[in-house]
């Protein structure tokens, strides 16, 4: 398995029109760490994730993975946006798992997992299929290689989406509310896969409302509100003895 990358977020600010959704966010996620980002709806959590892999451009600040910017090159103090092809190449370092799976409905599970390694990483079809079978076994779906997404439960589809993301061997994996579209009885099977990944050495950043899960798997928890990082710390500290009254008020509602 690849080693995780260090994610450095420095002074990131992002507005949509008059609305500031990220307000001077600075965070460091060490290589191989698991960070859970919690907070009320509209606090900027998902936008922050999307800036890490440059699905959203930032207005100010920068984000680097192992010291390398994803969407830009730096000359002195000036950032120049890269061409789309270069951005796509660098983006392969950062996998993203969305709320609603985003599988290709017309492709089998195996094809969903092999497409990107062949197209982006240049693997041979045979090699990509070998790797895909290994990854499907890892997420507990070895027997579903020839099924189509519509034949799977939501939990199975999300596990295929995780396998597909792992196929590019990213240094960093982003999860945006990975269980929010699932029926309650299917949440556990997806969280179990993420728990296993948490031990694998990839850097994980998880936006979640599953506070118990965050307590169990995260090395650190980031609480965001109104586009700002209010506080960050170890799960025991943040969830049991939050330093900030805003964090305490949020946790009182959700715990």
C-alpha positions as CSV (number, residue, x, y, z in Angstrom):
1,X,0.0,0.0,0.0
2,X,1.2,3.5,-0.7
3,X,2.2,5.7,2.2
4,X,0.0,8.6,3.1
5,X,0.8,12.2,2.2
6,X,1.0,15.2,4.5
7,X,-1.7,17.7,3.8
8,X,-1.0,21.3,4.5
9,X,-3.8,23.9,4.3
10,X,-2.6,27.5,4.8
11,X,-4.9,30.5,5.1
12,X,-7.5,29.1,2.7
13,X,-10.3,31.5,2.0
14,X,-13.2,30.9,-0.5
15,X,-16.3,32.9,-1.3
16,X,-19.3,32.3,-3.5
17,X,-20.5,35.8,-4.3
18,X,-21.0,37.7,-1.0
19,X,-20.9,34.5,1.1
20,X,-17.6,33.5,2.6
21,X,-17.7,29.7,2.9
22,X,-14.1,29.2,4.0
23,X,-12.5,31.9,6.2
24,X,-8.7,31.7,6.6
25,X,-8.6,28.0,7.3
26,X,-5.1,26.6,8.4
27,X,-4.7,22.9,9.2
28,X,-2.0,20.3,8.9
29,X,-2.9,16.6,8.5
30,X,0.2,14.5,9.1
31,X,1.0,11.5,6.8
32,X,-1.0,8.5,7.7
33,X,-3.3,10.4,10.0
34,X,-7.1,10.1,10.2
35,X,-8.9,13.5,10.6
36,X,-12.6,13.8,11.1
37,X,-14.2,17.1,10.3
38,X,-17.5,17.8,12.1
39,X,-19.8,20.8,12.4
40,X,-23.3,22.1,11.5
41,X,-24.6,22.1,7.9
42,X,-23.2,25.0,5.9
43,X,-20.0,25.3,8.0
44,X,-17.8,24.8,5.0
45,X,-16.8,21.2,5.6
46,X,-17.6,19.8,2.2
47,X,-16.2,22.9,0.4
48,X,-12.9,22.4,2.3
49,X,-12.7,18.8,1.1
50,X,-13.3,19.9,-2.5
51,X,-10.5,22.5,-2.3
52,X,-8.0,19.8,-1.2
53,X,-8.3,18.0,-4.6
54,X,-8.9,21.3,-6.5
55,X,-12.6,20.6,-7.4
56,X,-13.0,24.1,-6.0
57,X,-10.5,26.8,-6.5
58,X,-9.5,28.9,-3.5
59,X,-9.5,32.7,-3.5
60,X,-6.6,33.0,-1.0
61,X,-4.1,30.7,0.6
62,X,-2.9,27.3,-0.7
63,X,-3.1,23.6,-0.1
64,X,-0.1,21.3,-0.6
65,X,0.4,17.5,-0.4
66,X,3.9,16.5,0.5
67,X,4.9,20.1,-0.3
68,X,3.4,20.0,-3.8
69,X,0.4,22.2,-4.8
70,X,-2.4,20.4,-6.7
71,X,-3.8,23.1,-8.9
72,X,-1.0,25.5,-9.1
73,X,2.7,26.0,-9.6
74,X,4.5,28.6,-7.5
75,X,7.0,31.0,-8.7
76,X,8.2,33.2,-5.9
77,X,5.1,34.5,-4.2
78,X,2.9,34.1,-7.2
79,X,0.7,31.1,-7.9
80,X,-0.2,30.1,-11.5
81,X,-3.0,27.7,-12.2
82,X,-1.9,24.6,-14.0
83,X,-3.4,23.3,-17.2
84,X,-6.3,20.8,-16.8
85,X,-4.2,17.8,-17.8
86,X,-1.6,18.5,-15.2
87,X,-4.3,19.1,-12.5
88,X,-5.8,15.7,-13.4
89,X,-2.4,14.0,-13.0
90,X,-1.8,15.5,-9.6
91,X,-5.3,14.9,-8.5
92,X,-4.7,11.1,-8.7
93,X,-2.8,11.5,-5.5
94,X,-6.0,12.5,-3.8
95,X,-9.0,10.1,-3.9
96,X,-12.5,11.2,-3.1
97,X,-15.5,9.2,-2.0
98,X,-18.8,11.1,-2.4
99,X,-22.1,10.8,-0.6
100,X,-23.9,9.2,-3.6
101,X,-21.4,6.7,-4.9
102,X,-21.0,8.2,-8.5
103,X,-20.5,4.7,-10.1
104,X,-20.9,4.3,-13.8
105,X,-24.3,2.5,-14.1
106,X,-23.5,0.9,-17.5
107,X,-20.3,-0.7,-16.3
108,X,-19.9,-3.8,-14.1
109,X,-18.3,-3.5,-10.7
110,X,-15.0,-4.8,-12.1
111,X,-15.1,-2.3,-15.0
112,X,-15.9,0.5,-12.6
113,X,-12.7,-0.3,-10.6
114,X,-10.4,-0.9,-13.6
115,X,-11.2,2.1,-15.8
116,X,-9.1,4.8,-14.1
117,X,-5.9,2.7,-13.6
118,X,-5.9,1.8,-17.3
119,X,-6.7,5.4,-18.5
120,X,-4.8,7.4,-15.9
121,X,-2.0,5.2,-14.6
122,X,-1.4,3.3,-17.8
123,X,-1.9,-0.1,-16.3
124,X,-2.5,-3.0,-18.6
125,X,-6.1,-4.3,-18.6
126,X,-4.9,-7.7,-17.0
127,X,-2.9,-5.9,-14.3
128,X,-5.8,-3.5,-13.5
129,X,-8.2,-6.5,-13.3
130,X,-5.9,-8.4,-10.9
131,X,-5.6,-5.3,-8.7
132,X,-9.4,-4.7,-8.9
133,X,-10.1,-8.3,-7.7
134,X,-7.8,-7.8,-4.8
135,X,-9.4,-4.5,-3.9
136,X,-12.9,-5.9,-4.2
137,X,-11.9,-8.7,-1.8
138,X,-10.6,-6.1,0.6
139,X,-13.9,-4.3,0.7
140,X,-15.8,-7.6,1.1
141,X,-17.2,-7.8,-2.5
142,X,-15.1,-10.4,-4.2
143,X,-18.2,-12.2,-5.5
144,X,-19.8,-9.0,-7.0
145,X,-17.2,-8.3,-9.8
146,X,-19.6,-9.0,-12.6
147,X,-22.7,-7.3,-11.1
148,X,-23.9,-3.9,-12.2
149,X,-24.4,-1.1,-9.7
150,X,-28.2,-1.3,-9.8
151,X,-28.0,-4.9,-8.5
152,X,-26.2,-3.8,-5.4
153,X,-27.4,-2.3,-2.1
154,X,-26.3,1.3,-1.3
155,X,-23.7,0.0,1.2
156,X,-22.3,-2.3,-1.5
157,X,-22.2,0.5,-4.0
158,X,-20.3,2.7,-1.6
159,X,-17.8,0.0,-0.9
160,X,-17.2,-0.4,-4.7
161,X,-16.7,3.4,-4.8
162,X,-14.0,3.1,-2.1
163,X,-12.3,0.2,-4.1
164,X,-12.4,2.3,-7.2
165,X,-10.8,5.2,-5.4
166,X,-8.1,3.0,-4.0
167,X,-7.3,1.6,-7.4
168,X,-5.4,4.8,-8.2
169,X,-3.2,4.3,-5.1
170,X,-3.8,7.8,-3.7
171,X,-1.7,9.3,-0.9
172,X,-4.8,11.0,0.6
173,X,-8.4,9.8,0.7
174,X,-11.3,12.3,1.2
175,X,-14.7,11.1,2.4
176,X,-17.6,13.5,2.1
177,X,-20.4,12.2,4.5
178,X,-19.8,8.6,3.2
179,X,-22.8,7.2,5.0
180,X,-25.4,9.9,4.7
181,X,-27.1,8.4,1.7
182,X,-27.3,5.0,3.2
183,X,-30.1,3.2,5.1
184,X,-29.2,2.9,8.8
185,X,-28.6,-0.8,8.7
186,X,-26.0,-0.4,5.9
187,X,-23.9,2.2,7.6
188,X,-21.8,-0.2,9.6
189,X,-20.5,-2.1,6.6
190,X,-19.1,1.0,5.1
191,X,-17.6,2.3,8.3
192,X,-15.9,-1.1,8.8
193,X,-14.1,-0.7,5.5
194,X,-13.0,2.9,6.5
195,X,-11.8,1.6,9.8
196,X,-9.6,-1.0,8.0
197,X,-8.3,1.8,5.8
198,X,-7.4,3.9,8.8
199,X,-4.9,1.2,9.7
200,X,-3.4,1.1,6.2
201,X,-1.1,4.2,6.2
202,X,-3.1,6.3,3.8
203,X,-4.0,9.8,5.1
204,X,-7.8,9.9,5.6
205,X,-9.9,13.1,5.9
206,X,-13.5,12.4,6.7
207,X,-16.4,14.8,6.8
208,X,-18.9,13.0,8.9
209,X,-21.9,13.4,11.2
210,X,-21.2,9.9,12.8
211,X,-19.7,11.3,16.0
212,X,-19.2,7.8,17.6
213,X,-17.3,6.7,14.5
214,X,-15.2,9.8,14.6
215,X,-14.4,9.1,18.2
216,X,-13.3,5.5,17.3
217,X,-11.2,6.1,14.2
218,X,-9.9,9.6,14.1
219,X,-6.5,10.8,15.5
220,X,-7.8,14.3,15.5
221,X,-11.2,16.0,15.2
222,X,-11.7,19.4,13.6
223,X,-14.8,21.4,14.5
224,X,-15.9,23.9,11.9
225,X,-18.6,26.6,12.0
226,X,-19.3,29.4,9.6
227,X,-16.3,28.6,7.4
228,X,-13.8,28.7,10.3
229,X,-11.9,26.1,12.3
230,X,-13.2,26.7,15.8
231,X,-11.0,24.1,17.5
232,X,-9.1,21.0,16.7
233,X,-7.7,18.2,19.0
234,X,-7.8,14.6,20.0
235,X,-11.2,12.9,20.0
236,X,-11.3,12.4,23.7
237,X,-10.5,16.1,24.3
238,X,-12.9,17.6,21.7
239,X,-15.8,15.3,22.4
240,X,-15.5,15.2,26.2
241,X,-13.9,18.5,27.2
242,X,-14.3,20.9,24.3
243,X,-12.5,24.2,24.9
244,X,-14.9,26.3,23.0
245,X,-18.6,27.0,23.9
246,X,-19.6,26.7,20.2
247,X,-18.2,23.2,20.1
248,X,-20.0,22.3,23.3
249,X,-23.3,23.7,22.0
250,X,-23.0,21.7,18.8
251,X,-22.1,18.4,20.6
252,X,-25.0,18.9,23.0
253,X,-27.4,18.8,20.0
254,X,-25.8,15.7,18.3
255,X,-24.6,13.5,21.1
